[in-house]
Amino acid sequence: MKIGIPKEIKKGEGRVALIPANVEDLINRGHEVIVEKGAGNIAGFSNNDYEFIGAKILNSKKEIYSNCDILVKVKEPVKEELTYFDPGPVIFSFLHLAANHHLTKTFVDGRSTAIAFESVRVAGEAPILEPMSEVAGKMSIIIASYLLSPHHGGSGVLLGGSSGVYRGNVVIIGGGTAGYNAAMSAYGLGAHVTILEKNMDRIRYLNEIMPKGITILKSNSQNLRNCVKETDILIGSVYIPDSRAPHIISKDMIQSMKKGSVIVDIAIDQGGCIETSAPTSHEDPTFVEDGVIHYCVTNMPGAYPRTSTQALSENLHPFLEKLVSEEDIFKSLRKYNSLRDAVNIFQGKVTSKPIATEFDYNFEDINEFLK
């Protein structure tokens, strides 16, 4: 098969979908890999790195889209790329369609086929999404602690405190991969850390594996209100697979927060789990609402493209290998449940129930198309 890897043009995005080592493996299996010129530069992988192992370099984004069977991206297509989906190649990428009606409509109207990284699930886990959640969780604390400086409008609190001085408070909504990594990073800096989690099985698991100095509470309205008004940093890391994130934190709760405190809404890709959140970019990452600094960048791991690219590529590669293992992609979808279930849109039909519900499309069972 012909596999296309375009250069990402979303603002501040420096990742590339596949590292040369994984591209080489695909080529050795008989596939042709086409890489857009400069696609890996920001992540530290040159055109020569790809050419050396047999990839073809093209200078035109249009050529990449029109000359491949499957397009492997990091982030969802942006405005300049939408004209290529009529129907265009099969796209395999992070998509988060439940929070993006315009992109969903583009795929539907163009009769496109879209397979989402975040929808690939194995034994209840999301193996392609998780490494990016890990990066976002860790960097959320780095970013938030930096923003607490008064030079950025923050309250001036140092998370680890000092001898004889109170530590900073960090509250994390959601105890999944991102929340766990945020908590461990904040704890490592010496902060007082609280996780609020809804699922009791997850609470028990976190209690077993996390340091005893981290408080884990059941997420309910009273605990949320009490914790939010006392915190210096609030991390939103709620994730519901393939669905728009619910607003767990209301505007009233934000108004109760200390002035100069910081919010990082990691869930912003899925619409955000904090009512006052709105998407931002790496070029203009923050805004202030009710005296609270909001950081809501929709592609957080793009800030650390070398690490993020390596982590993404190594976890993505085994699934891409399966996707292109047969004569055509549809045969591969019949064979592999994890990939078949990750198809959000199939030739213009919405095959994800949460996305169909969110935007009032008819839900179509992917299995009916692959008989």
Summary of the structure (lengths in Angstrom):
residues: 371
radius of gyration: 21.2
end to end distance: 22.2
largest distance: 68.6
contacts: 1347
relative contact order: 0.15
helix: 41%
strand: 18%
